[in-house]
Amino acid sequence: MSTEDSPEEKPAAKGERRRGDIFGISALASALLSGLAGEKLAQSLDSGGWVGVVGISLTIGFALIWAIYNAPVGLRRYRRWRAGAAGIETSGEVHAVAEEAEQWLVSLGSSSGGLAATAWFELNELRLRNLLANEKPDADSADDLARICDALEAWYITRHEPAELLDLSDYLTAVADGSGRRDLLELAAARAATAYRMLGDLETASTKLGISDNVAPARRGHSRTAAALETRRQVERALLHLARADAAPAGNDREEAALNARDRLDDARLSRPGPDVAGDVAIAINLAIVHLYQQDPEGALDQLRPAAARATTAGDTSGQAHAFELTGVAAWMLERPDEAKKWWQHAEHLYAEIDEREGQGRCLQHLGSAAVVAGEREKARELLQQSALLRSFESPTLVTYLEAATETGTPPEVPPEPRRATVGRIRRLIDRWLLR
């Protein structure tokens, strides 16, 4: 699909190109016929030369007209080439890129292709962004452009890049406006909520979720699309409550936030349009987080054991690593530090296998924190410095323990950071539930 032509302009544009082609063919035919006529007439008439002159004049005239008619087409192609998107010219090519991106999205975090998927996104992220920047959204391309946005969303959540995620939300809003797709507008608002939560703006995130609720097409009823988007909103609301619990001091406010998160996760489980292993794993991990906030490590383990088993069976290395990491947090809370360290080491190894650097950095932070508590300050500094290199943002807990590792005295009493299974982990199950 051309980046310049709208659907309404296509018939006219085709007509102009057809007339330009006719003039080009006419110029070629004129040259051939004038040469042939001049040759034949010269055989019988001494005045055959004037035929050639007339033919050449017609050829030049037709060629000039052909060049004028085709100049806009050439100019558009030149501009597209200058924009870095010369290879993305047709809807078929956009569709092929969307198919490719979606396949690598499914591989992110998996045991079979997680590392290759990471390498693919690192190599192709700019190409995908250029495509979105240069492709004019319309009804024909809306689904494919939205699928490319889905793939980039999972990548940005894995890399903890909320600003880029917010840009995707704005772009998807433009796609929704250009195609008249309210379901995409609904998804764009939910995606903005995720970005604002990651940025720490919980109030704006909550507002965006309300907007997503309000723009949901009423005519859609109880379709699988409606259920999938409702599940996403419920998970996001649960994560907002967990973020509030994280910021609240121990007491009633934290307990209330944790209970609200649990209610929303129960709603998410009920609103799913069908069974899905990845969805079960993600929801179970978040329920385990609720138990940890409620100082109930045994209850967390009841959620984490089956979650780890399901993730292993499904080849979901990211989910398996999340479960093992949180199992280590539960073991630490149960005052079993040696067991906790073994779980964190196992989880760190799994994260490294799929190049999930945030998770790997968290596990190194847990291990460094444990080394500080054990008085192994040199080892702690090494682990915590490695963690800082992998984390994409500054963790207050990491800073606290790094300071403690360079000082003498009693180490701080800061618990290991629990990790929530973000909406990014819900991305694949929403795709399977036919989001659009």
N, C-alpha and C positions, 0 to 999 in steps of 0.2 A: 504494500500500500504506500502510495506517495505520502510524504510528510506535508505536502502543500495542498493537495486536492481533497476537498470534502466530498461526501457521498453525492451531494446535490450537483457538484461541479463535474462529476465523472463523465456523464454523457456528452456535455459540451467539450470537455477536454479531449475525449476520444474523437469527437467530430473534427476538432482542430487538427489533431495529429493525423487523422485520415486525410484531410485536405492537404496537409503538408506532404504526406507520403505521395499523394496523387501528383503534386507538382514535381516532386523529385523523380518519380517514374516518368512523367512527361518530359523532363529535361533529358533524361537518359534516352528515351525513345526518339526525341527530336534529333539528338546527336547521331544516333544510329541511322535513322531514316534519311536525314539530310546527307549524310556521307554516301549512303547507298544510292539515293536519287541523283546526287551530283555525279557519281561514277557512271551510272547508266546513261544519263543525259549527255555526259561528255563523250560517250561513244558515238552519238548520232548528231549532237548539236554543238556548235562552237561556243554557244552562250551558256554552257553548263556551269561555268564558274559562279554565276550569280546565285544559283540554287544553294551552293555550299555556303555563301556569305549569309544568305537568309537563314539557313539552318543553324549556323553557328550563333547568329544573333538570338534566335529563339532559344537555343540551348542555354546561353548566358542568362537570358531573361528568366526562363523557368528556374534555373539554378539559384538565382538571387531570391526569387519568391519563395522557393523551398527553404532556403537558409533563414529567411525572415520568419516563416511560420514555425520552424523548429528551434529557433533561438531560445524561447522560454523553457522548452524541455531541457535543452543543454544547460541553461543557467540553473535550473532546479537541481539537476544532477551534480553540477559543480558545487553548489552550496551544500548539498547533502554530503559530498565528499569532504569538503572543508570542515564540516561539523563532526567528522569522525564516524559517520554512520552510513558510509557508502554501501556497506554490505546488507543493510536492513532497508529494503526498498518495497517489499511486497508483504501483504498480509500473510502469505504462506511462509515467508521467512520469519516473521514475528512469531507465528504459531510454532515453528520449529524451535526457536530460541526458548519459548515458554515451555515446550515439552522437555527440552534439555535441562532447563533450570529446575523444573519440578522433579525430575528424576534425581538430580543431585540433592534437592531438598530432602527427599525421602531418605537418602543415604547419610545425611548429617547425623552424627552421633551413633551410627550403627557399627556393629562389629565387622560387617562385610565391606564397607566402603567409607567409613567415617573420615579416615585420614585423606583419602583421595578426594572426598567431597570438600574438605577444608581447603585443599590445594586448588580445586576447581574454582571455588568462590574467591580465593585470593587472586587468582589469575583473571577472572571474568567479571568481578564486581564493577569495575569501571566501564566495561563494555555494556553491561546491563543498564547502568545508570545513563550512559550515553543514548541507549535505545529509548529509554523512557523520556529523556529530555528532547529527543528529536521526533518522536512518533506522536502524531496528532490523535488524541483519543476520540473514538466514535463507537457507535453501537457494534460495529463489526469486530473491532479490535479489543473491546473492553475486557472480555474474559481472559484473553491472552496477556494483556498488560497487567491485569489483577493477579494472575498466576506468577508473573515475574516479581511483582511486589511481595507476594507471599514468600517466595524463595529468599528475597533480600531481607524480609522481616526476620525470618528464622536466623539468618546469618548475623544480623545486627544485634539480635537478642543474645546469641551465643557470644558475641564479641563485646557485649554491654556498650552499645553505641546508641543511646536514646535520641540524640539529636538527629542522627540519620533516620531513625525510625519515625520521628515526627515529620521529616521531609516526605517520607513514603506516604504517611497519612494524608498530607496535603495533596500529594500527587493523585492518590486514589480518590480523593474528593473531587478533583478536576475530572478524572475519568468518569466518575458517577454523574457529574453535571453534564458532561459531554455526551453521555450515552443514555441519560434518563434512568439510570439503574439505582433505585433506592436501597437495594440490598448492599451494593457497594458503598453507598454513603453510610449505611449502618455499620459496616465493617470498618470503614475509615475512622469513624468516631471511636469505636472500640480500640482500634490500633493506637489512636492518639492517647487514649486513657492509659494504655500500657507504657507509652513513652513518657507521659507526665509522671506516672508512678515511679519509673526508673530514675527520673530527674529529681524525685523527692517532693513534687508538687501534688500532694494527695487530694487536695480540694478540687483542683482543676481536673484531675483524673476522674474523680467521682462525677463531676459535671459532664464530662465527655461520655461517661457510661450512661447517664440520663439521656443525653442527646441520642445515643445509639438506640436506646429503648424507644424514644419518641419517633424516630424516623423509620422504625421497622414497618415494612408494608403490611397493612391490616389484611389485605387480600390473601396473604401467603398462608394464613391459618396455622395449621399444625404440621407443616411440611418438614422434611429433613433439614432444609436450609434454616428454617426458623429455629429448630431445636439445636442445631450446631452453633448458631450465633448466640442463642440464649445460654448455652453451656459455656461459651467463651466469656460472656459477661459475668456469669456466676463465679467462674474461676477468678476472673480479674477482681471482682468484689472481695473474694476471699483473700486474695493477695494484698488488697488495700487494707483489710482488717489486720492481717499479719504485720504489715508495715507499721500500722498504728500500735500494735502490741509491742513491736520491736522498739518503738520510740517511747513507750509508756514505762514509768517505773513499776516495779513489782507491786501488785495490789489489785484493787477492784477494776481499775481501768484496763490493765493488761488482761485480766481474766475475761472481762466482757468482750474485748476485741477478739480474743482467741475463740470464745464461744460463737461470736458472730461469724468468724471465718469458718468454723466447723459447720454451721448451718448452711452457709453458702456452698460449701463443698458437697454437702448432702443434696442440695438442690441441683448442683451440677451433675452429680451422679444420676439423679432421677430424670433430668432433662435431656440426657444423651439420646440421640436418635437410634442408637444401636450399640451392641457390645463392641469393645475395642480394647486390645491389650495395652497399647500405648496410653490410652486414656485412663484405664484402670491404674496403671503404674503411676502416672502423674498425679492423679487425685489421691491415691494412697500415700504418696510421698508428702503431699501437703497436709493430709490428715495427721501424719506422723509429726510434722512441724507443730501442729496445734497441740498435740500431746506434750511435746518438749516444752512449749511455752507454759503449759499447765503443770510443769515439773512432774510429768508422768512418763518416765523413760520406758517402763515396761509396756505401757499402752502404745508408745511409738514403735517399739520392736514388734508388737502384734501387727502393725501395718507394714513395717519394713521387710519382714521376712517373706511374706507372699509377694510383695512388690519386687523384691530382688529376684525371686524365682521366676516370676512372669517375664521380667525384663531379660533375664538370661535365656529363657526359652525363645523369646521373640528376637534375639540378637540385638537388643537395644542396649548398647554399651553405655550410652550416656545415662539412661535410666538406672542401669545396674550400678554405675559409679555413684550416682546420687544416693541410692539406697545404702550402699556401703559407707559412704561418707557420714550419713546421718546415723547409721548403726554405731559408728565410732563415737559420735556425739552422745548417743544414749549410753554407751558403755562408760564414757567418761563421767557422765552424771551418776552412774551406778558405782563410781569409784573403782573402776577396773581399767586403770591407765594403760597397762601393757596390751590388753585386748583392743582398747581404743586405737592405739598407735598402729596395730596390725591392720585394722580396718581402714585407717586413713592411708597407710602405705599402699594397700591394695587398690583403694579408690584412686589415688594419685597415679598409679600405674595405668589404670584403665583410661583416665582422662588423657594421659600422655599418648596413649595408643590412637586416640581419635583427635588429638591436637586441640582439646577443649581447654584452653589456657586458664580461663577463669576458675574452673573447677580444680585444675591442677594447682593453681596458686592458692586456693582456699585450703586444700589438703596440706600443702607445705606450711601454710600459716598455722593450721592446727598442730602439726608436728613440732613446729618451732615454739609454739606456746607451751606445749607439753615439756619441751626441753628446758624452757625458762623455769617452769615450775619445779623440774627435777634438778635445777641448779647447773645444768649443762649449757652455760651461757655462750661459749664459743660455737658449739653446734647449733644453738638456737639462732645466733646471728646469721650463720650461713644459710639456714633454712628460711629464715624470715626475709633475708635479702633476695633469695631466689624467688620467694613469693611476691615480693614487691615488683620484681621485673616482669612477672607474668600478669599481675592484676592491672586492669585498665583504669582503675580509679583508686583513690587512697582510702583504705579501710581504717577507721579509727582504732579498731582492735589491733590491727597489725602495727600501727604507729605506737600504741601503748606498749606492746610486747617488745618492739624493737628498742624502745627507750629502756625498758627493764633489762634487756639483754646486754646493754652497755653500762649498766650501773650495778652497784652492790646493794645488798639489802633484801628485803622480802619482796617477792614478785607480786604483781597486782592480781586481784581476784576477778578476772574477766573470763566469762565462759566462752567456749568455742562458738563461732558464729554458725547458726543453722542456715541451711541453704534451701530456699523455696524452689519448688519445681515451677518455673515461670510459665507464662502463657506460650512462650516459644516451644515448650515441650508439648503443648496442646495442639500446635500447628498441624502436625501430621494427622492426628485423629480428626480434626475438623475437615481437612482435605478429603479424608476417606468418607466423611459423612456428607459429601456433596454440598459443600458450602454454597456453591452457586448452581 
